[in-house]
Structure formats: structure tokens, C-alpha cells
Amino acid sequence: MNVETRRLGLYGLLLGAGIFAPLVFPAYTSQVAVLWIMILFALTWDVMGGQMGYNSLGNILFFGAGMYISAVVQIGLYYDVGEYTSAFGAVKVDWTMSQYLTGIAVGLVAAAVISALLAVIFGWIVFGLRGPYFAIGTLGVAIAAGELVSAWEWVGAGGGISMPVYPGEPDDRSLIFYFLSLASAVATFVFLRWLYTTRFKLAINAIRDDEEKAEAMGIHTLRYKTVAWAVAAFFLGISGAIFGNMIGFIEPLEVAFPTVTFGIFMVVMSLLGGKGTIWGPVIGATLFHVIKEVTWTHLLGWQWVALGLLIIVNVVYFQQGLLGWAQDKWPELFGIVVEDRDRAADGSGGDDAGAARRAAE
């Protein structure tokens, strides 16, 4: 069985597992839905941090922005947002199914598009920074966004927003948001896999390797950096809109802009699986989410210690991530051809002694 056949079989197996998971394990529908959101987090962070070498700590900005944009659109289509979010409960709303579904559809589109535009705008500001200064700058933007929203009375300020209530059965609601989460993660994976087969990947990899040389070769680095961040923001905006509706309530600092939880999880998941690859973030997000759910359930009070140990083990023993470690240990499973060292030492290997030739996925 060749690599391409195994790959297609793996895609089909994972997609089938995702589709039938809520039917086989109905009690865990919400947990698996969050897993798809986590995979989307890791994939979008890797566009910047893994493929381009710009380690952003502020990608959570677009997750929160998408959440609030969707909420405002869903509510604003039918009611005054300021009255709806009033602390005095000025408006009591009963949503019809048509209103609810229309609001969700328009809100998702608005969240994606406006989040991408925000990435373009903020890119003009932060892409003048590099290295740790870029990471700190993006973190500052995300923290500032959370604080500003928490003081904005029109959108509920620190009191948050109660999202429109689904007018149907609770089980139907769970399935709707499960499949929206699944679809968003699959769409992100498919789009990025296609994108990485184009010249775009070569350009952002050149920026990662040496940005000055890339500019000297005629690559418009600012353009590529902006597009990469906008792509990540587009999908993060969708995930924010889905997640906000799924939990039913938006609070600015702990739900919409959680820089110390989701904002850090994005980075950890990508590093755990292996950044700079398409499957590494998926593997890292899956493993991290499973460990997080188990420790939150059975080691409550020690969950942060367990996650901290996971990060330490990753950094010390798996610096290339689990996928990179597996590729080094079992290269033939990934279609990697390694030249025989003994033949290379005798000069009969054809290429430079000890050289390894890899057929990238």
C-alpha cells in the first residue's frame, strides 16, 4: 500500500469518525465539538508560527472578534442591540426558527469577513515588529481588545451578552453546532492543504528562513504576511461565532478573549504535534484536548500541573513535535527515503555522504 492510498484511507476514516461520533457517543457531543474548534485553532496558528516563523500570541483577537461580530449581527437583524444587552432587561425576545437560522448564517459570514479585514488593518501596525517583539505586540493587541470590549456598554460591557436561544429541541441544537464545528475544521484543513501546494507556501517559508533575503529576491513580504494573517483570522472568526452560540453566553475576558487559556493553547497544540506541517497541529490538538478533558475531570485542582508537565516533556524530549519525532523514527511510513549510510560512506550512494533525501508529504 503506497503513501497516497494510506493518506486517502486515513482521510476517509477520520471524516467518518467525525460524522458518526455524536451518534455513537451522544453524551460527549459537546466535548468532541470543542475538539474540532481546537484543531482549527492549531491549524490557523501554524500558518503564522509554523509556516512563516511569526509567533503570534494574539490570534485569540480574531476568535473574540468573530464571536462579538456574530452576536451583534444576529441580534441587530431583528432588535436594537443596545436595548437587548441592557442590564435592565429592556427586551424579552422569543426567537423564531427562521430568525435564528438566518441570524446564524449571516453572523458566520460577517464574522469571517470582518475578522479578516481586522487582520489586514492590524497587520499594518504589528508587521513592523519581528521576533519576540511581534509576539508581545500581538499579545498586547489581544489584551487591549478584551479590555475595550469589557468597557463598551452597547455590547453588554463586562456583563456580556446572552446569545439568541435556539427555539427547537436541545439535542437538535447540540447536533447543529457539532456539525458546524466539524465543517469549519474540515474546511480549514482542506483549504490550508491546498494553499500549501501553491507558491504561497514557498514564499512564507522563505520569510521564515530569512526575511531579508526573501525581500532581496523580490518577494513582497508584507503582502504575504498580511494574507497569511487574514487567512488565519477568517477561520478564527468563524470558530468564534460557532463557539459563542454553542455555549450561549459571551463574556469578554474569559470567553471571547481568553489569552491565558485558548490563546496559549493554540501555541502549545501546534508545538506538541509538530509545527510547520499540516498534520502536526491536528495530532497536537487531539492529544492536548484529550489530556485536558481527562485532567479537568479526574485531576481537578492538578489540571494545570498536568498540562505544565506535558509542555515540559514536549520542549525537552520532542522539540520537533510528535510528528517530527515519528518521521525520524519511522521515515518509511511517511514516504521518506533515507540514503544508506554505509553506501554513502563508500561513495556509492550517489549523493553527499550521509545525506537524507525526503519526499515531503
N, C-alpha and C positions, 0 to 999 in steps of 0.2 A: 504494500500500500504506500503510494507516494505521499509527499507532504501536502500537495494540493487536495488530495482526496481526504486525508485526515482533517485538514482545515475545514473543508465543507461539511464533513460529518460532525465536527465539533460545533460549527455554527448552528446546524440543524438541531443538535442535541440541546444546546443552550437555549435556543429560541423556543423549542418545545417545552423545556423545563420552565421557562418563564411564563408561557401561556397557561400551562396546567397547574402551576404552583398554587394559586388561590383555590383551585378546585380540590387538590389533594390535601393541602394544609390550610383550610379556611381560617383557623384560629391565628395564623401567622401572616395574614394578608397584609396588614399594615407594616409589619417588620420587613417583609420582602419588598414592599413598595419603597420603603426608605432605602433599602439596599440599591435599587435602581437609581435613586437620586444620588447615592454615594458614588456609584460608578460614574455617573455623569460629572460629579464634582472632580473626581480624579482625572478623568479624560480631559476636561477643559483646563484644569490647572497644568497638565502636562504639555499642552500646546505652547504655553509660555515658558514654564520652568524646565521641562524636559527637552523639547524640540528646539527652543530658541535660546535657552540659557538665561532667561529673565525670571528670577524667582519672585513672583508676586505674592504678597501676603494680604492683598486687598481684593482678591476676586470675589469675596463674600459681598462686596458692594453691589454687584450686579444681581446676586441672588436676592438680597433685600429689596433692591430697586424693582426687580420684576414682581416681587410679592406685593409691594405697595401700588405699583402701576396697575396691576391686575385688579386689586381691590377697588381702587378709585374708578376704574373703567366699569367694572361690574356694577358698582353702586350708582355711579354717575349716569349710567344709561337710563335709569328709571327714577332716581331720587336725588335730592340735594345731599352732597357728601358731608357738608358741614353740619347739617341737621342730623344726619344718620349717625355721625360719630360724636354727637353732643353728649356730654357727661350726664345731662338731664334726661336722656332717652326721649328726645322730642319726636322721633319717628318710630313707630312699630310696624315692621314690614313682614308681610307674608308673600314669599316669592312663588310665582307660578313656575311650572316646569319649563315653559318656553323662555321666560325671563332668565331663569337660572342657566340653562344651557347656552343661550345666546350670549349672556354675560361672560361665561367661561371661555367660549370660543373667541370673542373679541378681546377679552382680557389677556389670553395667551399670546395672541398676535401682537397686541400693544406692548406687552412685557418684553417680548423678544426683540422687537424693532427698536423700542426706545432704549433698552439696555445696551444694544449695540451702538446706538448713537451716543450714549453716555461714555462708552469706551473710547469712541473717536475723540470726544471733547476732552476727557481726562488724559487721553494719550498725548495730546499736545502739551500737557503740563508735566507729566511724570516721565516721559520718554527722554527728557533731557538728563535724567539720572541713570546711573548704571551701578551694577553690583549691589552691595548692601544698601546703598543709598536709595536705589529703586525699590527694594523690598520694604524699607522703612517708610518711604514716601507713599507707597500704595497702602500700607497698613494705616498710615495717618489719614488718608482719604476715606478709608472704610470706617474708621472710628469716628471721624468727623461727621460722616453721613448719618450714622446711628444717633449721634447726639443732636444733630439738627432736626431729624425727624421726630425725636422724642420731645422736642420743644415746639413742634408745629401743631397747633390746636386743630386746624382744619382736618387733619388726618388722625385725630384722636390723641396726639402727643404721647406721653408716657402711658396713657390708659389703653392705647392700642385700638384695634378695630375688630369687631366681630364680623366674620365673613358671612355672606349670604347662606342661609340654611337650605340644604337640599330638601325639596318638597316630597321626595319619594321615600322608599324603604332604606334603612341604614345599610343593609347588606348590598343593595344596588349601588349606593354611594361609594362604599369601600371598593367595589369592583371597578367603578368608573375611574377612580383615582389610581387604582393599581395599574390599570392598563394604560392610563395616561403616563404614569411614571415609567412603565416598561417601554412604551413607544418613544418617549423622549430620550431614554438611554440608548435604545437601539438606533434611533435616528442620529444621535451624536456619534456613536461608534461608526456607523456606515459612512456618514459624511466625512469624518476625520480620516477614515481608512482610504477613501477616495482622494481626499486632499493630499495625503502623504504620498500618493503616487504621481503627483504633479511636480512641476518645477518649484512650487511654493515650498515644499519640504526642503529641497536643496538650498533655497535662499535662506530660510530661517535656521537651518543647520549651519550654514556659512556664518550667519550672525553669531550663533552660539560659539563657533570655533574661534573666530577672530573678526570682530565687527569692523575694525579699521580696514582690514584687508578686503572685507566684503564691500565696503564703500568704495575702496580704490578700484575694485573690479567693475564698478558701475551698478551695483545693487542698491536700489532705493530703500535703505534700511528702515527709515521712519515709516514708509508706506507699508512694508511687510510687518513691522511691529504693530502698527495700528490695526491692520487687517486681522492679525493673529489674536489680538486682544478683543476685537469686535466679534470674532467668531466665538471665542470663549464666552463673552458676555451674552451673545444671542441665546445660547443654550442654557446658560445660567439663569437668564431672565425667565425662560420657560419653566425651569425647575423651581424657581421661587414662586411663580404663580401657582403651580401644581401643589407645592408643599403648603403654601398658605391656606389654600382651600381645603386641603386634606386634613389639616389639624383644626381648622375652623376659627382660628383666632390669631391675630398678628400683634405682636408686641415688639417695639423697635430694637431693643438691645439684646434680648435673649432669644428671639425668634427670627427676626428679619436680618439683623446684622451681628450674628454671634461670632465675633472674630476669634475668641479664645476657644471655641469648640469647632464648629463647622469650618471656620477659616483656617484653623491649624490641621484639621482632619484632611482637608484637600491635599496638603503638602505631604503629610505622613503616608497617606494611602498610595500616592504616586511613587514615593521613595521606596515604600515597602515592596511593591510589586516590581519596580524597575522603571525609572523614568526614561523618557526618550524612546519608548516603544509603544505599540498600540495595545498589546495585551497586558503589559505590566500594570498599568493603572487599574484594569479590570480585576486582575488577580489580587492586587493590593487592597482594593476597595472591598472585595468579597471577604477576604481573610480578616481585615480590620473590623468590618461590620459584624461578622460572626463573633469575633472575640469581644467586641464592645457589648453586644447584646447578652452574651453569656456572663460577662463580668458584672454588668448592670443588674442582672437577675440573681446571680448566685454569690457575688462578691461585693455586694453593696457596701460602700464605705472604703473598699480597697480597689475600686474600679480604676481610679486614676493611677494607682501604683502599678496595677497590671498593665495598663496601656503605656505607662512610662517605661516599664521593663521591656515591653515589646519594641519600643522605639530604640532603646539602648542596644538590644540584641541586633536589631536591623542595622544600626550605624556601625557597630563593632564587627559583626560577622558577615553581613550581607550588604556591603556598601554599594554593590551594583544592583541590588534588589533581588528578589527571589527569582525572577525570570532570567536575569543575567547570570545568577549562580547556576541555575538549571542548564542554561545554554553552555556554560563552561564544563559542567559535569557530564551532560549527555548531549553533545553537539549534534549527533546524527538524528536525534528526534526532531530537531528544528531545521533539518536540511543544511546543516553547516558542515562543510568539508574541511578537515584539518589535515595538513600535509604530514606524512610520516616523518618523524624527527630523525630516525636513523638514516633513511634515504636522503633526507635533506643534508645531513652532516657529511654524507659521502659525495654530495654534489650531484646525485642522480634524481633529486626531487624536482628539478626543473626551475623552481623559483629560488629566492634567497633562503639560506639555511634557517630552519626553524620558523619560517613564515606560515601564517594560517590564512587560508582563503575562505571567506564566509559568504554564503549565499543568503543575503538578507531576506527576511520574510516579506 
